Amino acid sequence: MKKRVAAALAGIMIITGIIAFGIVFSVDEVTEVYEKGAAYSGLASGDIAQISGIHLGDNIFGIDENAAAKKVAARFPDHSVVVQDIERVFPDKVIIRIKQRIPIVAVAMASGGYALADIDFQLDKRADEVDFSLYIAAPDVVIDNSFHTESCIRLRAALLAVKACGFCDEAIAAFVQSIRFSGEYDIYTLRTGATITVAADANLNAAFMEKYNIYLQLPETEKAAADL
């Protein structure tokens, strides 16, 4: 009899423990952290959690980060929105970190139209026509179906040189009108009308920053005609 009672009590304790474990470690809060804010990508707060399949009440140990990221990738096949990380904060919080890829340069396609590239050249976004007041022109770059070309690698390096001066992605497109290649030199035409020419070598970032700082010191009346 005592054995039966002990076994019953043990069973009750196990069941109680399982229930308590499930309650303590059930998701009570899901936080989305966007680089640019949800609205920038046409989303509302909570959309990515919904798309990824992470819900309040889920067991925090049962969340499959890879499966969640794949669901978001399937919803955004142009790679404009990507789950960078899913963090569990025990006992009951989940943080989803979301990367938003911002198109800043329009690259002509041999077949017609343009490929819109972010600074990492990971976007898969096309347009028949573009407004070059919003995108940087790269007239010396033409691609077929891939950004994996020497000219795109060079173009990305040129963009990163601007970013190294403290520009966010959108600000790069607001500052630079076009980037051209002339032999071993990159020529930046700014939206003010000024030009900055630097050698496309290992010292590109430092060279651009030096000329950018010179540009900043110019009187406003001289910036438009500056040729640095």
Steps between C-alpha positions, in 0.01 A plus 500: 500500500778740598677428172185586307456825691866592446472423130185709471663791684805474279280506192313807626830674571627422151183629337503810720865560409428466130210746523705745706794467261272575207353805672831644618667455161210598276560808287342803662665772288629519142703809411593591143812714453516663155794690357271760341166448671220271386321766295804545273432155353123543499462288812324544830637403838445129549494408131837324495416302813177390332675410174776310682248295696615618845197560721419587857451184702755297302751305705822701481704181461291388204579797275684399182706803398595359160141416410385846611766674289409288195133600530596868492738440207217331309276802557771741379668323206669826394703483826380845607410374848714237673501354850851555631459341841243353737595533864337323794497704821402257772257426631239640261625760250603468134681773304495489118768718338411600146725634225347720231691534174468847353544546122738791441650445153343412164709274277406465132418151372607382158148374435347837590387666819693522823603288794464690826788427734547549871847570633567126539364414155266239648168637378316332213290793388438617142340806341428600141564865579649678802497846649866594525419763756455203735776268376867534415579457131786270398523557123815288457342188651275266300408151620324196360329315785751522783684752714799265517715704263822696537322827426241439772774410749671828413174690528431355843847603618428853377173507695666366814755781482212748535343298781833506685453878534200439724216490249203269545385318186223745409732796555752359251237517225402849612863618484636324190339545160719265297817293510709454186818309431788655306793263480626451853295789639148518643317825428220601735261769384317640800145631492637845568686481167846450654727213396738291706756283320697232683718206402318167525765324707558375853501859630160583351321559833772725639536691172128563471475609864787745454332665200159490666642691798648757261159531336334562837736789569411680178270802511149409390537726197796295376374147558300468178804574284747299706716248313703314760 
